[in-house]
């Protein structure tokens, strides 16, 4: 998810963007993967995760294909 890291670094600066990426993203992806596992094959799942300080939202979307492969995109918006 290099796009998300770049977006976070543009908003918060290089070190703070990396800190957010490394500390918050694992929890977000764990939660999102559970949602994908519950969804049907090829169903698009979308979710928004608001940062605790209210400074923005990480929007995640993805789907699981018939082979069980998962594709995910994530973007930040303020």
LUMKOLVO-942368 format. One record per residue (C-alpha): y, x, z; residue number from 0; residue in three letters. Coordinates in pm, 1 decimal. Layout:
<rec yy="Y" xx="X" zz="Z" k="NUM" r="ala"/>
...
% end
This chain:
<rec yy="0.0" xx="0.0" zz="0.0" k="0" r="unk"/>
<rec yy="251.0" xx="262.2" zz="-101.3" k="1" r="unk"/>
<rec yy="496.3" xx="-8.2" zz="-216.7" k="2" r="unk"/>
<rec yy="517.4" xx="-155.0" zz="132.2" k="3" r="unk"/>
<rec yy="569.7" xx="186.5" zz="290.3" k="4" r="unk"/>
<rec yy="849.4" xx="260.3" zz="42.9" k="5" r="unk"/>
<rec yy="1015.4" xx="-75.6" zz="114.1" k="6" r="unk"/>
<rec yy="998.7" xx="-18.1" zz="490.6" k="7" r="unk"/>
<rec yy="1139.9" xx="332.7" zz="457.6" k="8" r="unk"/>
<rec yy="1426.2" xx="209.9" zz="240.3" k="9" r="unk"/>
<rec yy="1517.6" xx="-48.9" zz="504.4" k="10" r="unk"/>
<rec yy="1458.9" xx="148.0" zz="826.1" k="11" r="unk"/>
<rec yy="1467.8" xx="514.6" zz="723.3" k="12" r="unk"/>
<rec yy="1177.9" xx="746.8" zz="655.1" k="13" r="unk"/>
<rec yy="1045.9" xx="805.7" zz="1009.0" k="14" r="unk"/>
<rec yy="1102.3" xx="452.6" zz="1143.8" k="15" r="unk"/>
<rec yy="953.1" xx="298.1" zz="829.1" k="16" r="unk"/>
<rec yy="645.6" xx="517.7" zz="866.9" k="17" r="unk"/>
<rec yy="617.6" xx="427.2" zz="1237.4" k="18" r="unk"/>
<rec yy="630.5" xx="55.2" zz="1156.0" k="19" r="unk"/>
<rec yy="375.8" xx="101.5" zz="877.2" k="20" r="unk"/>
<rec yy="134.6" xx="295.5" zz="1101.0" k="21" r="unk"/>
<rec yy="164.5" xx="79.2" zz="1413.2" k="22" r="unk"/>
<rec yy="210.3" xx="-275.7" zz="1287.6" k="23" r="unk"/>
<rec yy="18.6" xx="-280.2" zz="960.6" k="24" r="unk"/>
<rec yy="-332.4" xx="-225.5" zz="1106.5" k="25" r="unk"/>
<rec yy="-299.8" xx="-540.1" zz="1318.9" k="26" r="unk"/>
<rec yy="-157.2" xx="-741.5" zz="1031.5" k="27" r="unk"/>
<rec yy="-436.5" xx="-632.6" zz="799.2" k="28" r="unk"/>
<rec yy="-703.4" xx="-703.7" zz="1060.1" k="29" r="unk"/>
<rec yy="-573.0" xx="-1058.4" zz="1097.5" k="30" r="unk"/>
<rec yy="-532.5" xx="-1104.9" zz="723.1" k="31" r="unk"/>
<rec yy="-883.9" xx="-978.4" zz="648.0" k="32" r="unk"/>
<rec yy="-1025.7" xx="-1240.3" zz="886.9" k="33" r="unk"/>
<rec yy="-838.6" xx="-1506.3" zz="690.3" k="34" r="unk"/>
<rec yy="-975.7" xx="-1369.7" zz="362.4" k="35" r="unk"/>
<rec yy="-1331.6" xx="-1373.7" zz="496.0" k="36" r="unk"/>
<rec yy="-1294.5" xx="-1742.8" zz="582.8" k="37" r="unk"/>
<rec yy="-1143.3" xx="-1829.7" zz="244.0" k="38" r="unk"/>
<rec yy="-1352.9" xx="-1917.1" zz="-55.2" k="39" r="unk"/>
<rec yy="-1420.5" xx="-1682.8" zz="-344.0" k="40" r="unk"/>
<rec yy="-1116.4" xx="-1626.2" zz="-567.0" k="41" r="unk"/>
<rec yy="-892.0" xx="-1831.4" zz="-335.7" k="42" r="unk"/>
<rec yy="-545.0" xx="-1678.5" zz="-306.5" k="43" r="unk"/>
<rec yy="-449.0" xx="-1637.6" zz="57.7" k="44" r="unk"/>
<rec yy="-87.3" xx="-1577.4" zz="157.6" k="45" r="unk"/>
<rec yy="63.6" xx="-1514.7" zz="498.8" k="46" r="unk"/>
<rec yy="397.3" xx="-1402.1" zz="641.1" k="47" r="unk"/>
<rec yy="427.9" xx="-1181.5" zz="948.2" k="48" r="unk"/>
<rec yy="771.0" xx="-1161.9" zz="1112.4" k="49" r="unk"/>
<rec yy="865.3" xx="-834.5" zz="1279.6" k="50" r="unk"/>
<rec yy="915.2" xx="-875.4" zz="1654.2" k="51" r="unk"/>
<rec yy="1283.1" xx="-781.5" zz="1638.6" k="52" r="unk"/>
<rec yy="1345.2" xx="-1041.7" zz="1366.2" k="53" r="unk"/>
<rec yy="1463.5" xx="-779.5" zz="1117.3" k="54" r="unk"/>
<rec yy="1231.5" xx="-893.7" zz="840.6" k="55" r="unk"/>
<rec yy="901.8" xx="-1031.3" zz="720.8" k="56" r="unk"/>
<rec yy="594.3" xx="-865.1" zz="577.3" k="57" r="unk"/>
<rec yy="442.8" xx="-1097.1" zz="316.3" k="58" r="unk"/>
<rec yy="75.8" xx="-1041.9" zz="239.9" k="59" r="unk"/>
<rec yy="-132.1" xx="-1204.0" zz="-32.8" k="60" r="unk"/>
<rec yy="-481.3" xx="-1138.6" zz="-152.8" k="61" r="unk"/>
<rec yy="-817.9" xx="-1273.5" zz="-256.6" k="62" r="unk"/>
<rec yy="-1186.8" xx="-1191.9" zz="-247.7" k="63" r="unk"/>
<rec yy="-1385.2" xx="-1203.4" zz="-571.7" k="64" r="unk"/>
<rec yy="-1748.3" xx="-1304.8" zz="-625.4" k="65" r="unk"/>
<rec yy="-1863.5" xx="-944.4" zz="-566.8" k="66" r="unk"/>
<rec yy="-1691.7" xx="-939.7" zz="-227.3" k="67" r="unk"/>
<rec yy="-1417.1" xx="-704.6" zz="-345.6" k="68" r="unk"/>
<rec yy="-1081.4" xx="-772.8" zz="-183.8" k="69" r="unk"/>
<rec yy="-742.2" xx="-719.5" zz="-348.0" k="70" r="unk"/>
<rec yy="-429.9" xx="-729.2" zz="-132.0" k="71" r="unk"/>
<rec yy="-54.9" xx="-691.4" zz="-190.8" k="72" r="unk"/>
<rec yy="206.9" xx="-661.8" zz="81.2" k="73" r="unk"/>
<rec yy="586.8" xx="-656.0" zz="58.7" k="74" r="unk"/>
<rec yy="875.4" xx="-646.2" zz="304.1" k="75" r="unk"/>
<rec yy="1180.3" xx="-869.6" zz="289.4" k="76" r="unk"/>
<rec yy="1470.9" xx="-891.4" zz="527.9" k="77" r="unk"/>
% end
